Amino acid sequence: MDALKILDSIGINGQINLLMSSLETVCDGVFHLYYNWRHNIEKSVFSESEAIAQCVLQMVVCKIRTILTMCDGVNILPGKESIKIMDIPSMIAVLRSLYEMAFVFHNIYAEQESEEERDIVLYLWEIRGLNNRQNLPIVPLSFKKKEEEEKKQIEDLKNKIEKIAANLNMSDEIRRQLTNVLSSKNVDIKGYRFKKDRNNNRIIAFESYRYEKGAEVLLRTDAPAYRFLSIYGHPSYLGVLQFGQMFNNDTDKHYLRTILTCACKLAYTITTDFLEHIDGAYDAFSLLNDDEKSFIMTLRNC
């Protein structure tokens, strides 16, 4: 009996239970992965990029645990604790956040071809984050002090990027493109790619792209996955309409199965990126128990 026939035979409830169990084991594995990496690898000093990577995995574990906890449903009737519904829109909002985290991690650590390119994209991401606390009106004096400190930090990051770019094989036009990105006060998170002429390894473009362009790599689908997450995670008319119809014909269970499947795929992508691009990660992975290792590797076919 092949895998699809087995899944059909256990029904929607069995599939959900299987996905929940798999995701729980994978989440344990991700925790032990970064814990082992931090505590068992013989490194006394961690780079900034490694520290951020570890922190991202901690956040991933929190988001997955939240999704799993929400699978129990929520009580909406006073005094009726046994009557619960699945808060699918809130679960989708958490899944959307997990997708965005995987998108950022993959763009910084997996898509860049050199340490220099990775650092440029990492510093750009830091600048976009720090921009959030710049030029806000009506803030306390203590906040203004923090704003000034971070303004200097932003300038330091820009200088670092410009020094790195000066040593990369690119035209003045591409450097101007990069300078324009640096000068933006925007707070939107984007992905960035260096395009190269493979004949001479020269950078011929520096491109940005948005979350919706990441689904093919993160979820292994060309479907508009991020739009789906946004429609149902936001208070859109369609999202409200669907919520009103969600509890007919087990629709909520089908949504839950999709949410768990996506969470499994995202967990696999970000774990694989950590293993392949963080020094010492495979040594930490080898310390996981057999179930954790097996489930993480199995997710590639999820």
Stockholm file with secondary structure:
# STOCKHOLM 1.0

chainA/1-302         MDALKILDSIGINGQINLLMSSLETVCDGVFHLYYNWRHNIEKSVFSESEAIAQCVLQMVVCKIRTILTMCDGVNILPGKESIKIMDIPSMIAVLRSLYEMAFVFHNIYAEQESEEERDIVLYLWEIRGLNNRQNLPIVPLSFKKKEEEEKKQIEDLKNKIEKIAANLNMSDEIRRQLTNVLSSKNVDIKGYRFKKDRNNNRIIAFESYRYEKGAEVLLRTDAPAYRFLSIYGHPSYLGVLQFGQMFNNDTDKHYLRTILTCACKLAYTITTDFLEHIDGAYDAFSLLNDDEKSFIMTLRNC
#=GR chainA/1-302 SS CCHHHHHHHHHHHHHHHHHHHHHHHHHHHHHHHHHHHHHHSCCSCCCHHHHHHHHHHHHHHHHHHHHHHHTTCEECSTTCTTCEECCHHHHHHHHHHHHHHHHHHIIIIISCSSHHHHHHHHHHHHHHHHGGGSSCSSCCHHHHHHHHHHHHHHHHHHHHHHHHHHTSSBCHHHHHHHHHHHHCCCCCCCEEEEEEETTTTEEEEEEEECGGGGHHHHTSCCSCHHHHHHHHHTTCHHHHHHHHHTTSTTHHHHHHHHHHHHHHHHHHHHHHHHHHHSTTHHHHHTTSCHHHHHHHHHGGGC
#=GC SS_cons         CCHHHHHHHHHHHHHHHHHHHHHHHHHHHHHHHHHHHHHHSCCSCCCHHHHHHHHHHHHHHHHHHHHHHHTTCEECSTTCTTCEECCHHHHHHHHHHHHHHHHHHIIIIISCSSHHHHHHHHHHHHHHHHGGGSSCSSCCHHHHHHHHHHHHHHHHHHHHHHHHHHTSSBCHHHHHHHHHHHHCCCCCCCEEEEEEETTTTEEEEEEEECGGGGHHHHTSCCSCHHHHHHHHHTTCHHHHHHHHHTTSTTHHHHHHHHHHHHHHHHHHHHHHHHHHHSTTHHHHHTTSCHHHHHHHHHGGGC
//
